[in-house]
Structures are given as structure tokens and as C-alpha cells.
């Protein structure tokens, strides 16, 4: 008889943040994890994510192959991890900051004006 195991729930942002703090601490990387360095590393990882899509058509970018998808996932994870580490170092509550930003964007981009329109609010 095969025993089914319950799927492991994904970690929360707070759990990932704690895990990353322990990971960096065990390696004594705190000395290097200044906000400036982390922001720069985040930018580099975002550029590496962009590189995964360079020269692809919109259609190709929407349907990457298995190897390309793995590379995209790894770069996305790197972006997330650096952003989480930066939020930890600066004491930023990312979910709360994201909620505030969504509220700001809802005011900037009311549905009646923004629906189906990709132009920035200040350029309409």
C-alpha cells in the first residue's frame, strides 16, 4: 500500500525572509549586505531575468521551453531573494508596502481611464 503524503505548503514571505537571514548569517555575509550592495545585486539579477527573454518574440516569451522556464524561475527566485534580503536589512514590511502601493496605483489608474490603456497616467 502506498502512503500519500500531504503537499508541503509554500513558505510565507516572512518564513523565506527568516530562512534567508539565517543563510546569510551562517556565512557572515551581513558585512556585505548593505542596502546599496543589495539594491545593486537586485538590479543585476533583474537584468539576468531580462536576458532570458532577449531576442524572443512575444509569442516565444509566453511559452518558454522546459530549460528556458527553469532558467527564468531561477532568475525570478534570485530577484525575490535579493528583494527580501533588502527588505529585511531595511526593516520594510513588503506585503504592507505592496498593499499601500496598490492603493496608490488604484488612485493613479482608475478603471474608467486605465482599462485597455497601457500609457502611463502622466502621459495621457
C-alpha positions in Angstrom: 0.0 0.0 0.0 1.3 3.4 -1.0 1.1 6.1 1.6 0.1 9.5 0.3 1.8 12.5 1.9 0.3 15.9 2.1 1.9 18.5 -0.1 4.2 20.8 1.7 2.7 24.3 1.8 4.9 27.0 0.2 6.8 29.2 2.7 5.4 32.6 3.5 7.4 35.7 2.7 8.2 36.1 6.4 9.4 32.5 6.5 11.6 33.0 3.5 13.0 36.2 5.0 13.9 34.4 8.2 15.5 31.5 6.2 17.5 33.9 4.1 18.6 35.8 7.2 19.9 32.6 8.7 21.5 31.6 5.4 23.4 34.9 5.1 24.2 34.9 8.9 25.8 31.4 8.8 28.1 32.7 6.0 28.9 36.0 7.7 27.6 37.9 4.7 25.9 40.6 6.8 29.0 42.7 6.4 28.4 42.8 2.6 24.7 43.1 2.7 24.4 46.8 2.8 21.3 48.4 1.2 23.5 49.8 -1.6 25.0 46.4 -2.4 21.7 44.5 -2.1 20.0 47.0 -4.4 22.8 46.7 -6.9 22.7 42.9 -6.8 18.9 43.1 -7.2 19.4 45.1 -10.4 21.9 42.7 -11.7 19.6 39.7 -11.1 16.7 41.6 -12.8 18.9 42.1 -15.8 19.7 38.4 -15.8 16.0 37.8 -15.9 15.6 40.1 -18.8 18.4 38.2 -20.6 16.2 35.1 -20.6 13.7 37.0 -22.8 16.2 38.8 -25.0 15.6 38.3 -28.7 12.4 36.3 -28.2 9.2 37.2 -29.9 6.2 38.0 -27.6 4.8 34.5 -28.5 8.1 32.7 -27.7 8.4 34.6 -24.4 4.9 33.4 -23.4 5.7 29.8 -24.0 9.3 29.0 -22.9 10.7 25.5 -23.2 11.5 23.4 -20.2 15.1 24.5 -19.9 14.3 28.2 -20.5 11.5 28.0 -17.9 13.9 26.6 -15.3 16.3 29.5 -16.1 13.5 32.0 -15.8 12.4 30.5 -12.5 15.9 30.6 -11.1 16.4 34.3 -12.0 12.9 35.2 -10.6 13.9 33.5 -7.4 17.2 35.4 -7.3 15.2 38.7 -7.7 12.8 37.7 -4.9 15.6 36.6 -2.6 17.6 39.9 -3.0 14.4 41.9 -2.6 13.6 40.0 0.6 17.1 40.4 2.0 17.0 44.1 1.2 13.6 44.4 3.0 15.0 42.6 6.0 18.1 44.8 6.2 15.9 48.0 5.9 13.1 46.7 8.0 10.5 47.1 5.3 7.3 45.1 5.6 6.9 44.1 1.9 3.3 42.9 1.9 2.2 46.1 3.7 4.3 48.3 1.4 2.8 46.4 -1.6 -0.7 47.0 -0.3 -0.1 50.7 0.1 1.4 50.9 -3.4 -1.6 49.1 -4.9 -3.9 51.6 -3.2 -1.8 54.5 -4.7 -1.9 52.8 -8.2 -5.7 52.4 -7.9 -6.0 56.2 -7.5 -3.5 56.9 -10.3 -5.1 54.4 -12.7 -8.8 54.5 -12.2 -10.5 51.7 -14.1 -12.5 54.1 -16.3 -9.3 55.8 -17.5 -6.9 52.9 -17.5 -8.9 49.9 -18.8 -7.2 48.7 -22.0 -4.7 51.6 -22.0 -1.0 51.0 -21.4 0.0 54.6 -21.4 1.4 56.0 -18.1 -1.1 58.2 -16.2 1.2 61.3 -16.6 1.3 60.9 -20.4 -2.4 60.8 -21.2 
